[in-house]
Amino acid sequence: MKKLFLLLFAIPVTLFGQNSFAPAAGEHGSTAIYKDSSVFKAWASECSVTRGYINIEDTNLTYTQGDITSNKAFFGNDTLALGCPGGITDIVSLGDGGNAVITLKNAVTNGQGPDFAVFENGFKQSGPPYLYYLELAFVEVSSDGVNYVRFPSISLTQDSSQINAYDGLNPEKIHNLAGKYIVDYGTPFDLEDLKDSTKVDINNITHIKIIDVVGNINDSFASYDYHGNKINDPWPTPFWSCGFDLNAVGIINLKNSEVNQLEKNKLSALIYPNPIKMGEALNVTINNNNKEVNISIININGKILYNKTSCSNNYRISTSMFSKGIYLLKIISDNKIFTNKFIVY
């Protein structure tokens, strides 16, 4: 995995000339926000995914991985989009035209600068012309979970020839589309862009929807930006991990009246070691005064592998039953919740 460098601060979106926008993460003038930035006040804690096909032109085409065969994307599960980004495989794949709806416990408001950021797992190509492998998505917001308004997106990438499954994009040709930046760097969205919309209250956003851009430039299947340009991105990608790979959604501007409530809903816990060697015991310590807790461990396909309810503050969970991979630990107690991903190697 390519090493990434910390971006200490984000610079407001700037138009770098008539035909270009902010550049790639790490370059001067980039708006990319690193996952560890202190600007993030919360992370998505509830996600519902509707999968798209692995190839929208041939909906009968299937892909097999392990004991699963499907004509729709099936890498990861909804829970992998929760919390802070955890790396290039810590994702849920949407498939062609699939979508993910983030329901917010604490509303987002239109504050200073960007209000939230969406993370994907793109990467810089290792050979000339050193473009970026990026899979894109539209972003919409709602104040009631019914009426959604889409951010005005722009794609200036050529649309005369199809970008194939292994080719790259120039981030400077992309604006207001999730997936503009590589893994661990969020693409920011500013609710000020929607200030003239009558269908949403930009100071009370309760839902964020991420919709995979079908990068196919065939007229019958193409996706279009705000100005009616076809959006060209790597296609087809007929695998279980096809389409936009949602990594996380980081919240920057919460409604002031709800910040304290967010802290009340947090459950304090510690898990270690992480990563953990297969067969070793995962230690879980909960700061909860021995109240009843429910602990569950979920794999990337959404299957619950461990579930226990008791009143202890300390647990040792054997990983001998797990294979190598990414798992989600979820703890619920007294209407508070703790989630954390861990890796078994």
URPEHU-V146282 format. One record per backbone hydrogen bond with DSSP energy under -0.5 kcal/mol. CO is the residue of the C=O (numbers start at 1). NH is the residue of the N-H. If there is no record, write none. Layout:
BEGIN
co = (CO | CO)
nh = (NH | NH)
END
This chain:
BEGIN
co = (6 | 7 | 14 | 15 | 17 | 20 | 24 | 27 | 30 | 32 | 33 | 34 | 37 | 42 | 44 | 46 | 48 | 49 | 50 | 52 | 53 | 55 | 58 | 63 | 65 | 68 | 70 | 71 | 75 | 77 | 78 | 79 | 87 | 89 | 92 | 94 | 95 | 96 | 98 | 99 | 100 | 100 | 101 | 101 | 102 | 102 | 107 | 108 | 109 | 115 | 115 | 116 | 117 | 118 | 119 | 119 | 120 | 122 | 123 | 127 | 131 | 132 | 132 | 133 | 134 | 136 | 137 | 138 | 139 | 140 | 141 | 142 | 142 | 146 | 147 | 149 | 151 | 153 | 154 | 162 | 163 | 164 | 169 | 169 | 170 | 171 | 172 | 173 | 175 | 177 | 178 | 181 | 182 | 184 | 186 | 186 | 187 | 189 | 189 | 189 | 190 | 191 | 192 | 194 | 200 | 201 | 204 | 205 | 206 | 207 | 208 | 209 | 209 | 210 | 211 | 212 | 213 | 214 | 215 | 218 | 218 | 223 | 225 | 229 | 230 | 231 | 237 | 239 | 240 | 240 | 242 | 244 | 244 | 246 | 248 | 249 | 250 | 251 | 251 | 252 | 253 | 255 | 255 | 256 | 258 | 259 | 260 | 261 | 263 | 265 | 268 | 270 | 272 | 276 | 277 | 280 | 281 | 282 | 283 | 284 | 285 | 286 | 288 | 293 | 294 | 295 | 296 | 297 | 297 | 298 | 299 | 303 | 303 | 306 | 308 | 310 | 313 | 315 | 316 | 317 | 319 | 325 | 327 | 327 | 328 | 328 | 329 | 330 | 331 | 332 | 333 | 336 | 337 | 338 | 340 | 342 | 343 | 343 | 343 | 344)
nh = (8 | 34 | 16 | 17 | 20 | 16 | 27 | 30 | 11 | 34 | 186 | 37 | 40 | 251 | 83 | 103 | 101 | 51 | 99 | 73 | 96 | 58 | 61 | 70 | 68 | 65 | 63 | 54 | 93 | 80 | 81 | 82 | 90 | 91 | 246 | 52 | 98 | 53 | 212 | 50 | 102 | 210 | 48 | 103 | 104 | 208 | 255 | 205 | 111 | 252 | 253 | 189 | 250 | 187 | 247 | 248 | 184 | 183 | 133 | 130 | 125 | 134 | 169 | 123 | 234 | 213 | 178 | 211 | 151 | 209 | 149 | 206 | 207 | 148 | 143 | 141 | 153 | 226 | 175 | 164 | 235 | 167 | 132 | 171 | 173 | 174 | 21 | 156 | 154 | 180 | 137 | 122 | 185 | 35 | 33 | 188 | 118 | 115 | 116 | 191 | 193 | 194 | 195 | 197 | 202 | 204 | 206 | 108 | 104 | 142 | 102 | 140 | 211 | 100 | 138 | 214 | 215 | 223 | 233 | 221 | 222 | 231 | 228 | 225 | 232 | 233 | 239 | 242 | 74 | 75 | 95 | 94 | 246 | 92 | 119 | 44 | 117 | 41 | 42 | 254 | 109 | 258 | 259 | 259 | 262 | 263 | 264 | 265 | 266 | 337 | 287 | 285 | 283 | 345 | 280 | 319 | 283 | 317 | 272 | 315 | 270 | 288 | 291 | 310 | 332 | 308 | 330 | 305 | 306 | 328 | 302 | 299 | 305 | 297 | 295 | 293 | 286 | 284 | 318 | 282 | 322 | 344 | 329 | 342 | 298 | 330 | 340 | 296 | 338 | 294 | 336 | 333 | 267 | 331 | 329 | 327 | 275 | 276 | 345 | 325)
END
